[in-house]
Amino acid sequence: MPVSVRFVTFTDVDFHAWLVQAIPAFALTNVEDGRWTLAESIEKSKEAHAALLPHGLQTLGHYFVRLRDADSGAQVGTLWWEESDKAGGRQAYVYSIEIEDPARRRGYARAAFHELERVARERGIHHLALHVFGHNHGARRLYDELGFEPTSITMRKFLG
């Protein structure tokens, strides 16, 4: 049976708790991807978050929600996106979706994207966009299944 989610807007406490884990998580992902060294990663992640969110939770156009199971109300993850005008239309750019470990592989990310599509259509959004790291094969499969298409691809070859 498919799951569904409802969005619950972040409070200031939610935002600060999220940021405390988001900074090191983004840092380590960039280290794993080979973009940053471990030594520089935390500082670069802090800089990236500060640049994107100069006013924290109140940064205009950015939306943070907790994902709750629509039936049980259980917390299953978080979602962050930005709405802006891009390429002649309104865009929602997904910066982060996180599904909590016990809820993974149960359809919650898919349900969250379906709910985001519903919300986006109501708000006049013409398309969704996101970035996915090349090594995140599970996410890439999900995004393909949801109808996302590559708009640019960066590739690398190690020369051993």
Helices and strands as residue ranges (DSSP letters): E 5-9, H 12-32, H 38-52, G 56-58, E 62-69, E 75-86, E 89-99, G 101-103, H 108-122, E 127-130, H 137-145
